[in-house]
Amino acid sequence: MGTGRTLRKESHVRPCKTPAGKARRANAQRRRLVKFGLGEEEVKLMGDEAVRVLVQRPTVVKKMVAKKAAAK
């Protein structure tokens, strides 16, 4: 049987995510979307998960904004 490092590593030594930290990250991501060109009101109405998905693909967001601007 092994007694090495792989058996001693435990996941409970990782720091817990706090609600304050989670809110801070969500607000930072919302500000980032506004910088990409999305409307502030539009971003406020989005859920956290939708914001996370859009922040991961900034080029897609910029294309969406350009398409909306061209339609107007």
N, C-alpha and C positions, 0 to 999 in steps of 0.2 A: 504494500500500500504506500501511496505517496504521502509525504509530509511537507512538501515544498510550498512555495509561495502561492501557487494557484489555489491551494486549499485554504490559505489564510486570508486571501482577499475577500472582503465582504462589502456588499453594496451599501450597507448602512453607515459607512464612514463618509459618504458624500454629503455635502451640505443640502439642506432642504430649500426648496423654492418658496419664498415668502410671498404673500399676496401683494405686498407693497412693491417688491421687485418685479412681479409679473405685470402690475399696472404701469410701472415705469417703462418697461420694455414695450408694452402695447402703445403707450402714448408716443414713445419715440418712433415706433413704426408708423403711426398715423401721421406724425409730422413729416416723415420721410415721403409718404405718399402725396402729401400736399406739395412738397418740393418737386415731385415728379410732374405735377401739373393737374392732379385731380382736385375737384372742388372741395373746399373745407366742409361744407354741409353734407356733401355726398359721402365723405370719409366718416363723418360723425355717425351717419346712419348705418354704416357697415358693422358687421360683427367682428369679433377679434380674429376668428379663424379666416374670414375672407381677407382681412387686412394682412395676415401673415402670408397667405398664398400670393397676394399681389406684390408684396415687398420682395419676395424671392425672385420675381421676374420683372425688373424695372424696364426692360426694353418693350415688353408687352404692354405695360402701363403707358409708356410714352406713345406707342402706336395707337392705343385706345384714345388718348387725349387728342392726338393729331387727327384721328378719324372724326371725332366729335366736332373739332374745330372746323374741319373741312365741310361737314354736313351743315353747319350754320352759315 
